[in-house]
């Protein structure tokens, strides 16, 4: 597979993942972190870091809006629920070391 095709497939896969996460607003970030070790905020940070590597300035808010499909504060107000003590405890055990 050539590099151009691989990049196109990776981009399509990323767009599909973001679309899926937008549709599954019932899945909380803490659930993603506890199960997979990353969440929507991680994706938005990775996007922001990739932009910076290309010399593109992007704020945290801009990166998050790309992933969430709306301003982060709006998503939190609409969809975020309070994490249970069990989920918070699991997060402390499973939290990625780079956070």
C-alpha positions in Angstrom: 0.0 0.0 0.0 1.4 3.4 -0.9 1.7 6.2 1.7 -1.0 8.4 0.2 -3.6 5.6 0.3 -2.6 4.6 3.9 -3.0 8.3 4.9 -6.4 8.4 3.3 -7.5 5.2 5.0 -6.2 6.5 8.4 -8.0 9.8 7.9 -11.3 8.0 7.0 -10.9 5.7 10.1 -10.3 8.7 12.4 -13.4 10.5 11.0 -15.4 7.4 11.5 -14.2 7.0 15.1 -15.0 10.7 15.8 -18.5 10.3 14.3 -19.1 7.2 16.4 -18.0 8.9 19.6 -20.3 11.9 18.8 -23.2 9.5 18.3 -22.4 7.7 21.6 -22.6 10.7 23.9 -23.9 8.2 26.5 -20.4 6.8 26.8 -18.6 9.0 29.3 -14.9 9.9 29.0 -14.1 8.2 32.3 -15.6 4.9 30.9 -13.3 5.2 27.8 -10.3 6.0 30.0 -11.0 3.0 32.3 -11.5 0.6 29.5 -9.2 1.8 26.8 -6.8 4.2 28.4 -7.8 7.2 26.2 -10.9 9.4 25.8 -12.2 12.2 23.6 -9.9 14.7 25.4 -6.9 12.5 24.5 -8.0 12.4 20.9 -8.4 16.2 20.8 -5.0 16.6 22.4 -3.4 14.3 19.9 -5.0 16.2 17.1 -3.7 19.5 18.5 -0.2 18.0 18.9 -0.3 16.7 15.3 -1.3 20.2 14.1 1.6 21.7 16.1 4.0 19.3 14.4 2.9 20.8 11.1 3.3 24.4 12.4 -0.4 24.9 12.8 -1.5 26.7 16.0 -4.6 25.2 17.5 -6.0 25.9 20.9 -7.2 23.2 23.3 -10.7 24.5 22.7 -10.4 24.2 18.9 -9.0 20.6 19.2 -11.9 19.6 21.4 -14.5 21.1 19.2 -13.2 19.0 16.3 -13.6 15.9 18.3 -16.8 16.7 20.2 -18.5 18.4 17.3 -19.4 21.4 19.5 -17.8 23.5 22.1 -16.6 21.4 25.0 -18.6 23.3 27.6 -21.7 22.7 25.6 -21.0 19.0 25.4 -20.4 18.8 29.1 -23.6 20.6 29.9 -25.6 18.3 27.6 -24.1 14.9 28.2 -21.6 14.6 31.0 -22.8 12.9 34.2 -21.1 12.7 37.5 -18.7 9.7 37.8 -19.4 7.2 40.5 -16.9 6.6 43.3 -16.2 3.2 41.8 -15.4 4.7 38.4 -13.2 7.4 40.0 -11.3 4.7 42.0 -10.8 2.6 38.8 -9.5 5.7 37.0 -6.9 6.3 39.7 -5.6 2.7 39.3 -5.8 2.7 35.5 -4.9 6.3 34.6 -2.3 6.6 31.9 1.1 7.5 33.2 1.4 10.5 30.8 -1.6 12.4 32.3 
